[in-house]
Each structure stands twice: as structure tokens, then as C-alpha cells.
Amino acid sequence: MPLNYEPLDINTDVTTTRTLLHEVIPLSGTIVSGTYSDNNIKNYTHGMFQSVYDYPYLSSSANHIFDITMGFTAAATVSGRGLTLSASCAASGVQNSKKLNTYTQFAQTLLGYKNSAGNEVEIFESDTDISDDTNQMTSCYFITLSRLIMKEQIKKGSFSMTIGTGSFASGLATTGSSGTSLNKAMAVVLHDVSASAGTSGEFKSGLPGGDYGILYVSGASPVTASGVIFYQAGVVVLSSSFMANPYNITGAAFTGAPYWKVGATNMNVQSTFITASMSGACDALRRRIRNISFNNTTEINSKIYFCRVPHNKYNYSANPTYTKDSKIQVKDLASDPPLSYITTVGLYNSSNELLAVAKVSEPLKKDPTNELTLRVRLDY
Amino acid sequence: MSYRKIGDSDLFFNTVEAHPYVEFFINDGNVFYNTQPRHLGHRNTGSGPPTVTAVSSGFLSLYEYNIDRPFKGENRAIPHKKNTYLEEKASYDAVDKPINFLQDNNRIYAWISKDSSRTAPKTLTRTDFGGGFQNGEVITFDYPLSASITREYTGSSYTSTASYNSHYVALRNRLNFYGIRSPHYLVDSPYGNKDGRPINIISIPSIFYGSKIRPGTVSLKWYFTGTLAAELRDENRNGELIQMSATDNGVNGPQHSASVAGVVLYEEGIILLTGSWGINNKLCRLVEALGSDVRPAWIYFGAGCNDSLKQSSTGMNNTFTSASFGISFEGQTQTQVMTMFAHARRGEANYSNNPTFLKKGQTRALYTSSHVYQEDPTILIANTVSSSLVDYTASFKRQVYISRVAMYDHNRNMLGLATLATPVLKEEDRSYAFKLKMDI
């Protein structure tokens, strides 16, 4: 029970701060692509997405790290065919309606609607102007990162993803058969390098899914964007075009049709979207992921109370051990100045009810010759 | 879909008190928690504990983030840079620029930028924080954060203000405070003075027990060559650790059954042992500093429990493995729980918006235009009534299967969803109350 109370001036003695705590989250490809013989990959009977864990998911130690799925719009076209992806899928593929619904649901949740009537969903674009209908990504993979690892949001400018875009025999290769460097990038890095936070950062705000940034292919010439990332929602939208051609990084042109394995079958990405099941298509992408890394963010809000101890106060203690045999124990002579040791600061409400206490790591000597300001920080 | 309001009597809060059982076993420097074996990692086979959780057995990993991840420094910068991590770091160091990027080491770890708020990890000293980092530079701290019990033996707890064990001294006030429970707590009591005596302190982090250790559940077992030699219990629930039995005390030494060998500080998670009598007449090497074998006694209990003692330690011998120890107790946790009752009363909740609720092949809209949408009033509901007879369709009854209960706020935003293990058949003349519980 204190002898007296020192009122806090709300204007001068109390302030708030915000600290950003980050974590580095590296997800190496061995976790994603088969170290555990796919025992860490959970497929569901509905077949609409698969969940990736960092350890066989039957273990209680396993953490869910992300889900992966794919889809396309009704207008997505197929090069070299007269039909749309959807029509081709309906004719010779599987899960056509689920692929359409998946794309639409992501677009509806993250982008919203095109018009005020609310009957047409926006389409993902690999630029920051969603309304101009250019650079549309009509067939995409979706990677939804777990809340456990992305926390409150992904740090802008920190995301990168290394992915193999070569044909199945050399999906992640960096050198040719003779040991010479390839003139095309088989393993490319997609990253949101220009999306650093701040007014100069290249990211889009104000959408239902929050802020999003563009995923560029590192070093590609010309500058190539191949996806977007939603920072608060933790969703990576990857255009299927990343597998359309290996990216020309060293200048020499490359033409060809890169294939990957879907089960035991070699397919290019268009065929995968049409004929493969959603989980099969996800497997194909998963096995091309060499690395994903990003920084997450947690905000720590704090209130700081500056508890001022004037020179002429708090030089006495109500502690029963303060006096013994009619003598103040911490004083040698009766003529010595008053003296106390401060160990605890109590924060009280207007009814003098104790709300919180703060302890100092070692007692502070207080006498009339000094004044103290104790900085009490409350995190929440 | 219709909404029903949660009434006053349908919502209440209470506290669930749980008592998690905790058990440790200690032998030759190894600690086992709740009889869990050491799970060796599949990928994590290298530096640090090569286990799935990257902590030694007997330890808890706080967040269990780095599951089976090897600590392996990659020459790769996060965020992505054109140059390698080392190249980039060298270029920053050359111009003394604060390093604001990180190295990929295959593990999750936390970082913070040094700024004027002076926030820093607790593991960083004030000097290191001030001189070791520039403003804007990243300060990292590793996961996993771990916890386990520790045992500390001190031959001389407090002899003077110049010679003392700080952990014991920090407990002296608390021991005197709990003297009201039992005089055995008191530093200076009719049972002796703890100052200056050998003391055995076992510290249990609160993550293992919650708010306090449950009185009456503490048991310390001393095994000698695998046989139970003696046991301590706090059967009076007042913190006194009383010896229950001893295998051969009656033959080889004074009978110490019912003697108090120490006390438990339930709220602080501390066990303090002072009993120095021989539990049996065997000898083994339990104290490194003594350099000779001693009789098993409670002040040596838990030797090897994260105190760096093991058979192979300098000054120890193979008799150390004869001693093994069991510690068990119950914790006490309190969880606030919100309970809601959602009622599906007779004559209500008998319709479903599921498309399969209606008979297949019917046209729902009778008439539709820019101004009018009219449903067919004669549309038929599918008959889901089961019949036990072959080739016979049971008579139609209005019924639905309830599979989920959703909770909404005032604006009809869905806040939570409870899914039943198996759908419940709701017939028109039946009432159901679904009980939803949520920890808060």
C-alpha cells in the first residue's frame, strides 16, 4: 500500500509505440517436394487443394505451412487451339467446374468485383492497375501460406521463390550437358523486390485482399512479371505462364516447350491445367519448388508510462522491515538524510486500485539529492 | 437460411481447471519428459541436438517451429539479392553500412531492426546492444526457445554476504513467507538453519505446470540400480516432502520414514531439498567436487538433471549410472470457456438450402424477368426417409440433417463454425440443443 500516489499526466507522461518483430521463414524445396515421401502432403477427398506440412502430418510435431491449388477463368485461352481452357477441360479433362470455381473464389475474395452491380469478378493481373484489364493472369496456381508462419503479414519486399522452369530432365539445371552455362534460366527466382513498404514501394492497396505486390523474375530481360503476392492474406498467385518458356536471362533466345512430370506423364503446363487433376497439377508445381523464403511481421504495441519520482518524495518506505528497533535500517545515523530503495512501481486506476506492477532488476537508491524517471513499458 | 438469436440463458462463461500430469526421469545426464524417447531427426542430423524438435530430450520447444530442420548456413541473402550473402555483406562492411538483410540458414529465426525504441532480445547485453549494432542493423535471435527442469546442488548455500548461492538467497524471503504453511519452509526453524547447509534446488519452468504445482501430487523417487530406494511425497499438501519408505534404512541406518527432506514452492515451481541422511548404505559418485563416493541422500537427488554431470564427466565414475531419479507432479491450469446453446426447436430448422434437398430435375423458377423472380410453389422436396423394407419407399416426412452450426455477429458476419462429427437427423417434431464450447 503506497503512502501517496503520483498522478500521471496523460499528455506528458504516457505515450504509445509500435515495434515490428520479424521472423525469417525459409521453406526449402526438400520439405515441399518429397523428403518425407509425400507423407507431409495431405490430399483431400474433394481434391480441390492439397496441404503441405513441414513433417509427416500424422505426427503431432507437424506444422501446416501452406496449401496449394490451381484454377482458371472461363475466358482463359489455350495457344494453338480454338477452345478455351475451360472448354478443353470439359471436353477432355477433369474437375473443370472446380478449377473455375477455385479461381473465381480467390478472385472474389482478394480482388472483389469489376462493377457496382457486383456480378462480374475481377481477374488477377501482373501489374498494379487491376482495372485496366492488361497483363491478366487467367490460369494460376494459388499458394496460401499458413497463418502460423506468416503471422500478421508478410514483410513487403522480402518474398522470393526459386522455381524450376526447364523441361523435366533439367527442371532446375543451371548448366548444360557439357558443363557450359545454359543460355536460359531453368531455375528462376520470383521476388517482390520493388514492393518495399512506403510510398515509393510498388504495391497496390485498397483491395478486399489487402496490399499486393508484383512477383518479378529476377534478372529477366525484358522485365517479366509472373505473379502477385497478397501480404495480409498471405496468398501467392502464380501465373501458369512461368512455365510457358524458360526465361531468357543471358540474352540468347530460347524456344521450346518445357515439360514436367504429372504422375508418369510428361506434360506442358497447358496440358496440365486441362487434363490433370488439381492435386496432380499441384504435385507438378510442388516438385519444381527449390526454395521459398520471406519475412513475416508481428506488431508489438506498447504503452510507455514515464513514472517521475521527484527529489522530495519517495524517500521513505512503508515496508515493515524498513524500521527496526525504532531506527531506519538503511540509515547509519539519525542525522543522515532520508533514504529508501525503490524496487517496485505500481500502476493504479482512478479509484486507487492496483492494476499492474513493474519490478526493477535491482533496487534503486533514492534520497532527496536525486530525481528519477522510471520508464514502465506495457506490451499488448 | 434463418438466424436465431442467442438468448440470455444460452450463453455463459466458466473456468475449466485442468491438472496436467508431468513426469521426468533422469539417468546419467539424460532427462526424459513424460516418457518420451529421443526422436532423431530425418533431416536434422547435424549440429545441435539432432532431434525432430531440435532440442534435447527432456526439453520442450516453445513454438515447435524448426521441426526437423538442420542448421545449415546458405550463401543466400533474405530478401533476395543479386549477389550472394557473403558478397553483399562484404560490400556493406566495406563502407560501414548497417546490414539490413539476413542469411538463409534453413531455420526460422526472429529479427528486429535496431532503432530508437531500444527494443532488443533479452539475451543481448546492454553493452553488446550499444556497441555491436548500428541503427538500422538487424539483430537476430534463434529458435527454438526451449525449457526443461534443472537441478542445482550447492555445498554452501549462504555463509556470508560475500559467499552465497544467489538462487538460494533469492528464495530466502519466499521461504520465510511460506513459513505459515509449515515451519519446514523457514530459513531458520527448530528443524535447523538452511543457511550454510548443502542445498539441492530443482527448478521447474511454469510451461510444465501452468499457474502452480498441484499440492499433494509431488512425488520424488530415488532408484538405485533400477530398484526404488526411497520416495518423497507431499501427502500433507502443505509443501513438506515426506519420505514414504526406504528399502534398507531399518537394517543399515536410522529409519527416516516420515522425515521431511525438503519443501515445495508450488507457485514458483521450486523444489528445495535439504535431507542429508543416507537413503541406503550403498556408495556412488554423485558430487563432482567431492572426488569421492557418497551415500545416496536427498541433497544429491536429480544429479545429472541438466547440471552438466554425467558418468563421463571429469571426477565422476561409472557408479554414477547406478542412480536414477523420477519426478512427477500435476500442474494446474485454468482456462476460461464460453459455452453457447444453439436450439433447433420443434417445427423449426426443417428446411435446407442444399440443392440436393429438393427433388432432382425440377425447375425452381416459375417465372423470371428484369422485374420479377417467381419460384414454383409446387416444387417437391426429396424424400430422405429411410425404409427398412426392400423395394419400398417410406412415406414422406419433413426432415433435415444438421451438419453445422454457425455463429454470427449483429451484422451477420460469420464468426465461427461448429461442425458435427456426424450429421444429426432433425425431424419436424423433435427439438435439439447444440452445446458449443470455445476456449477464450
Interface residues (C-beta under 8 A of the other chain):
Chain A: T17 T19 L20 L21 H22 E23 V24 I25 P26 S28 T30 T35 Y36 D54 Y55 S59 S61 A62 N63 I149 G157 S158 F159 S160 V189 H191 V193 S218 G219 N291 S293 F294 N295 I300
Chain B: H39 H42 R43 V52 T53 E64 Y65 I67 D68 R69 R76 I78 P79 H80 K82 L102 D104 N105 N106 R107 I108 Y109 A110 W111 I112 S113 S117 T119 T140
